[in-house]
């Protein structure tokens, strides 16, 4: 075994979900969805209710929100939602407190990447605007060449790209969708309990954190425990 193989095996890959894990975007997403509902003649929904609909991509969010509001579905709803969200993208969305410091510590463990069902254009704009982009070597959005989570192929591509095996890979996320993605790729999963998707159901995880500040310690433990 060569030195490159040894070094590659020691390095980890830490992959983050975006909404509800790195950034608190719930209010802007809810405001955009409610603006669409109001335009279509429906009654706006509670922010918390819309937050629980996030995680499977924009199309599913729109479908769920309009169904809950009793608004008919049509092909114009998704493009209009994306326009409304463009206008609200950074009104209130911010990194969770402690995320920037956590990422600065975590990158010593290996490569960092983002795997999200959010459209890539919105994802990259948010990462740049919120000073998160420099931490990540790779970003995969929900409208790229890979199926959306929980399909594991995006995560598997990141592992191949970074030459890191599943046992050295951790997916950090806040939802059952993220947990299922990690399970499908046979990687470790760390649950971000502070995120707005974490109360959707009982979620099985290798570890969980209540605050972003706990991520470096927990991720370090996961990467150094016996396989």
C-alpha beads as a LAMMPS data file, in Angstrom:
LAMMPS data file: protein, C-alpha beads

227 atoms
226 bonds

1 atom types
1 bond types

-500.0 500.0 xlo xhi
-500.0 500.0 ylo yhi
-500.0 500.0 zlo zhi

Masses

1 110.0

Atoms # bond

1 1 1 0.000 0.000 0.000
2 1 1 1.453 3.370 -1.018
3 1 1 1.588 6.571 1.004
4 1 1 -1.232 8.084 -1.058
5 1 1 -3.488 5.200 -0.055
6 1 1 -2.642 5.655 3.613
7 1 1 -3.204 9.412 3.573
8 1 1 -6.422 9.012 1.597
9 1 1 -7.739 6.518 4.123
10 1 1 -6.972 8.816 7.055
11 1 1 -8.705 11.822 5.570
12 1 1 -12.433 12.136 5.912
13 1 1 -15.204 13.662 3.833
14 1 1 -17.834 15.705 5.628
15 1 1 -20.885 16.478 3.498
16 1 1 -23.465 19.015 4.643
17 1 1 -27.086 19.546 3.799
18 1 1 -27.853 23.254 3.288
19 1 1 -31.317 24.351 4.479
20 1 1 -31.768 23.561 8.150
21 1 1 -28.152 22.474 8.590
22 1 1 -25.813 25.238 7.446
23 1 1 -28.381 28.025 7.076
24 1 1 -31.662 29.003 8.674
25 1 1 -33.712 29.786 5.588
26 1 1 -37.127 28.822 6.932
27 1 1 -38.681 32.272 7.020
28 1 1 -37.620 33.258 3.490
29 1 1 -38.837 29.940 2.091
30 1 1 -42.122 30.255 3.973
31 1 1 -42.609 33.853 2.855
32 1 1 -42.073 32.881 -0.787
33 1 1 -44.457 29.936 -0.522
34 1 1 -47.078 32.052 1.213
35 1 1 -46.739 34.794 -1.398
36 1 1 -47.507 32.191 -4.053
37 1 1 -50.438 30.838 -2.055
38 1 1 -51.848 34.366 -1.642
39 1 1 -51.482 35.065 -5.375
40 1 1 -53.459 31.904 -6.076
41 1 1 -56.208 32.927 -3.685
42 1 1 -55.298 30.682 -0.754
43 1 1 -54.766 31.351 2.940
44 1 1 -51.097 31.536 4.035
45 1 1 -49.704 28.742 6.183
46 1 1 -47.704 28.902 9.407
47 1 1 -43.954 29.259 8.954
48 1 1 -43.345 26.141 11.046
49 1 1 -45.685 24.103 8.860
50 1 1 -43.862 25.112 5.689
51 1 1 -40.516 24.422 7.349
52 1 1 -41.557 20.811 7.822
53 1 1 -42.221 20.577 4.067
54 1 1 -38.638 21.496 3.130
55 1 1 -36.102 18.845 2.184
56 1 1 -37.221 17.192 -1.051
57 1 1 -36.576 20.085 -3.427
58 1 1 -38.469 23.162 -4.570
59 1 1 -41.033 21.303 -6.668
60 1 1 -42.089 19.127 -3.744
61 1 1 -42.194 22.112 -1.388
62 1 1 -44.535 23.941 -3.764
63 1 1 -46.712 20.865 -4.205
64 1 1 -46.999 20.267 -0.477
65 1 1 -47.651 23.909 0.400
66 1 1 -50.335 24.417 -2.232
67 1 1 -52.011 21.144 -1.324
68 1 1 -52.089 22.137 2.350
69 1 1 -53.565 25.511 1.397
70 1 1 -56.158 23.959 -0.913
71 1 1 -54.745 25.686 -3.986
72 1 1 -54.922 23.921 -7.394
73 1 1 -51.680 22.657 -8.919
74 1 1 -50.514 23.845 -12.316
75 1 1 -47.277 24.052 -14.278
76 1 1 -46.827 27.775 -13.588
77 1 1 -46.582 27.364 -9.817
78 1 1 -42.962 26.211 -9.568
79 1 1 -41.476 28.881 -11.882
80 1 1 -43.450 31.558 -10.044
81 1 1 -42.297 30.264 -6.651
82 1 1 -38.678 30.414 -7.804
83 1 1 -39.190 34.035 -8.888
84 1 1 -40.737 34.914 -5.534
85 1 1 -37.944 33.140 -3.685
86 1 1 -35.318 35.012 -5.732
87 1 1 -36.765 38.244 -4.337
88 1 1 -36.523 36.946 -0.746
89 1 1 -33.391 34.810 -0.905
90 1 1 -31.368 36.802 1.633
91 1 1 -33.952 38.831 3.525
92 1 1 -33.625 36.856 6.743
93 1 1 -31.550 33.780 5.817
94 1 1 -28.329 33.512 7.808
95 1 1 -25.860 30.795 8.808
96 1 1 -26.820 29.150 12.062
97 1 1 -24.916 30.730 14.963
98 1 1 -21.603 28.949 15.361
99 1 1 -21.539 27.378 11.891
100 1 1 -18.636 29.445 10.552
101 1 1 -16.413 28.597 13.516
102 1 1 -17.482 24.949 13.323
103 1 1 -16.571 24.711 9.649
104 1 1 -13.185 26.319 10.305
105 1 1 -12.459 23.548 12.819
106 1 1 -14.002 20.688 10.834
107 1 1 -11.995 21.265 7.663
108 1 1 -8.902 19.926 9.447
109 1 1 -10.560 16.492 9.264
110 1 1 -10.652 16.392 5.457
111 1 1 -12.726 17.581 2.536
112 1 1 -16.000 19.474 2.922
113 1 1 -18.901 19.430 0.455
114 1 1 -22.554 20.430 0.183
115 1 1 -25.291 18.091 -1.026
116 1 1 -28.680 19.753 -1.226
117 1 1 -31.993 19.340 -3.013
118 1 1 -32.139 23.124 -3.425
119 1 1 -31.489 24.413 -6.968
120 1 1 -27.766 24.937 -7.536
121 1 1 -28.181 28.605 -8.511
122 1 1 -29.816 29.473 -5.206
123 1 1 -27.403 27.275 -3.259
124 1 1 -24.274 28.849 -4.684
125 1 1 -25.664 32.368 -4.303
126 1 1 -26.407 31.766 -0.637
127 1 1 -23.026 30.157 0.051
128 1 1 -21.230 33.111 -1.534
129 1 1 -23.329 35.811 0.124
130 1 1 -23.064 34.240 3.581
131 1 1 -19.277 33.668 3.410
132 1 1 -19.685 29.895 3.420
133 1 1 -18.413 29.149 -0.093
134 1 1 -14.668 29.113 0.749
135 1 1 -15.129 26.108 3.022
136 1 1 -16.507 23.778 0.355
137 1 1 -14.632 22.029 -2.425
138 1 1 -17.822 20.682 -4.028
139 1 1 -21.479 21.690 -4.182
140 1 1 -24.204 19.484 -5.681
141 1 1 -27.701 20.930 -6.088
142 1 1 -31.036 19.286 -6.663
143 1 1 -31.257 20.232 -10.329
144 1 1 -27.929 18.762 -11.437
145 1 1 -27.002 15.455 -13.087
146 1 1 -27.755 13.332 -10.022
147 1 1 -31.176 12.383 -8.638
148 1 1 -32.269 14.296 -5.554
149 1 1 -31.758 12.933 -2.061
150 1 1 -32.592 10.396 -0.688
151 1 1 -31.117 8.805 -3.807
152 1 1 -27.491 8.168 -2.748
153 1 1 -25.842 8.782 -6.114
154 1 1 -24.910 12.402 -5.426
155 1 1 -23.236 11.379 -2.177
156 1 1 -21.519 8.473 -3.893
157 1 1 -20.194 10.830 -6.560
158 1 1 -18.717 13.092 -3.876
159 1 1 -16.975 10.119 -2.262
160 1 1 -15.484 9.103 -5.618
161 1 1 -14.479 12.690 -6.385
162 1 1 -12.694 13.058 -3.049
163 1 1 -11.376 9.461 -3.034
164 1 1 -12.848 8.796 0.415
165 1 1 -14.628 5.519 1.306
166 1 1 -18.055 5.350 2.980
167 1 1 -16.567 4.473 6.380
168 1 1 -14.674 7.800 6.326
169 1 1 -17.638 9.867 5.104
170 1 1 -20.154 11.712 7.278
171 1 1 -23.350 13.322 6.024
172 1 1 -24.604 16.084 8.323
173 1 1 -28.283 16.936 7.941
174 1 1 -31.518 17.749 9.724
175 1 1 -34.126 15.562 8.070
176 1 1 -35.253 11.994 7.387
177 1 1 -34.283 12.608 3.755
178 1 1 -30.666 13.144 4.795
179 1 1 -30.695 10.092 7.059
180 1 1 -32.020 7.928 4.218
181 1 1 -29.362 9.295 1.856
182 1 1 -26.557 8.355 4.243
183 1 1 -28.093 4.943 4.789
184 1 1 -28.323 4.323 1.049
185 1 1 -24.662 5.246 0.577
186 1 1 -23.599 3.307 3.719
187 1 1 -21.984 6.411 5.235
188 1 1 -22.246 7.780 8.757
189 1 1 -25.025 10.246 9.518
190 1 1 -24.899 13.105 12.020
191 1 1 -28.268 14.653 12.861
192 1 1 -28.444 18.438 13.259
193 1 1 -31.214 18.612 15.855
194 1 1 -31.246 22.416 15.703
195 1 1 -32.527 22.345 12.111
196 1 1 -36.151 22.849 11.139
197 1 1 -36.524 19.377 9.642
198 1 1 -35.343 17.478 12.702
199 1 1 -38.766 17.270 14.369
200 1 1 -40.467 15.695 11.362
201 1 1 -40.049 12.137 12.659
202 1 1 -37.822 9.900 14.720
203 1 1 -34.499 9.927 12.877
204 1 1 -31.830 7.274 13.314
205 1 1 -28.277 8.629 13.347
206 1 1 -24.746 7.626 14.333
207 1 1 -24.569 10.861 16.352
208 1 1 -26.562 14.033 16.922
209 1 1 -25.816 17.624 17.900
210 1 1 -28.049 20.214 19.538
211 1 1 -25.892 23.158 18.421
212 1 1 -23.457 23.775 15.533
213 1 1 -20.667 24.388 18.065
214 1 1 -20.817 20.685 18.968
215 1 1 -20.108 19.538 15.396
216 1 1 -16.272 19.528 15.482
217 1 1 -16.100 17.346 18.585
218 1 1 -18.776 14.910 17.397
219 1 1 -17.368 14.625 13.875
220 1 1 -13.894 14.067 15.290
221 1 1 -15.247 11.255 17.449
222 1 1 -17.034 9.611 14.513
223 1 1 -13.926 9.706 12.317
224 1 1 -11.620 8.287 14.978
225 1 1 -13.797 5.521 16.346
226 1 1 -12.888 1.926 15.424
227 1 1 -14.477 0.681 12.217

Bonds

1 1 1 2
2 1 2 3
3 1 3 4
4 1 4 5
5 1 5 6
6 1 6 7
7 1 7 8
8 1 8 9
9 1 9 10
10 1 10 11
11 1 11 12
12 1 12 13
13 1 13 14
14 1 14 15
15 1 15 16
16 1 16 17
17 1 17 18
18 1 18 19
19 1 19 20
20 1 20 21
21 1 21 22
22 1 22 23
23 1 23 24
24 1 24 25
25 1 25 26
26 1 26 27
27 1 27 28
28 1 28 29
29 1 29 30
30 1 30 31
31 1 31 32
32 1 32 33
33 1 33 34
34 1 34 35
35 1 35 36
36 1 36 37
37 1 37 38
38 1 38 39
39 1 39 40
40 1 40 41
41 1 41 42
42 1 42 43
43 1 43 44
44 1 44 45
45 1 45 46
46 1 46 47
47 1 47 48
48 1 48 49
49 1 49 50
50 1 50 51
51 1 51 52
52 1 52 53
53 1 53 54
54 1 54 55
55 1 55 56
56 1 56 57
57 1 57 58
58 1 58 59
59 1 59 60
60 1 60 61
61 1 61 62
62 1 62 63
63 1 63 64
64 1 64 65
65 1 65 66
66 1 66 67
67 1 67 68
68 1 68 69
69 1 69 70
70 1 70 71
71 1 71 72
72 1 72 73
73 1 73 74
74 1 74 75
75 1 75 76
76 1 76 77
77 1 77 78
78 1 78 79
79 1 79 80
80 1 80 81
81 1 81 82
82 1 82 83
83 1 83 84
84 1 84 85
85 1 85 86
86 1 86 87
87 1 87 88
88 1 88 89
89 1 89 90
90 1 90 91
91 1 91 92
92 1 92 93
93 1 93 94
94 1 94 95
95 1 95 96
96 1 96 97
97 1 97 98
98 1 98 99
99 1 99 100
100 1 100 101
101 1 101 102
102 1 102 103
103 1 103 104
104 1 104 105
105 1 105 106
106 1 106 107
107 1 107 108
108 1 108 109
109 1 109 110
110 1 110 111
111 1 111 112
112 1 112 113
113 1 113 114
114 1 114 115
115 1 115 116
116 1 116 117
117 1 117 118
118 1 118 119
119 1 119 120
120 1 120 121
121 1 121 122
122 1 122 123
123 1 123 124
124 1 124 125
125 1 125 126
126 1 126 127
127 1 127 128
128 1 128 129
129 1 129 130
130 1 130 131
131 1 131 132
132 1 132 133
133 1 133 134
134 1 134 135
135 1 135 136
136 1 136 137
137 1 137 138
138 1 138 139
139 1 139 140
140 1 140 141
141 1 141 142
142 1 142 143
143 1 143 144
144 1 144 145
145 1 145 146
146 1 146 147
147 1 147 148
148 1 148 149
149 1 149 150
150 1 150 151
151 1 151 152
152 1 152 153
153 1 153 154
154 1 154 155
155 1 155 156
156 1 156 157
157 1 157 158
158 1 158 159
159 1 159 160
160 1 160 161
161 1 161 162
162 1 162 163
163 1 163 164
164 1 164 165
165 1 165 166
166 1 166 167
167 1 167 168
168 1 168 169
169 1 169 170
170 1 170 171
171 1 171 172
172 1 172 173
173 1 173 174
174 1 174 175
175 1 175 176
176 1 176 177
177 1 177 178
178 1 178 179
179 1 179 180
180 1 180 181
181 1 181 182
182 1 182 183
183 1 183 184
184 1 184 185
185 1 185 186
186 1 186 187
187 1 187 188
188 1 188 189
189 1 189 190
190 1 190 191
191 1 191 192
192 1 192 193
193 1 193 194
194 1 194 195
195 1 195 196
196 1 196 197
197 1 197 198
198 1 198 199
199 1 199 200
200 1 200 201
201 1 201 202
202 1 202 203
203 1 203 204
204 1 204 205
205 1 205 206
206 1 206 207
207 1 207 208
208 1 208 209
209 1 209 210
210 1 210 211
211 1 211 212
212 1 212 213
213 1 213 214
214 1 214 215
215 1 215 216
216 1 216 217
217 1 217 218
218 1 218 219
219 1 219 220
220 1 220 221
221 1 221 222
222 1 222 223
223 1 223 224
224 1 224 225
225 1 225 226
226 1 226 227
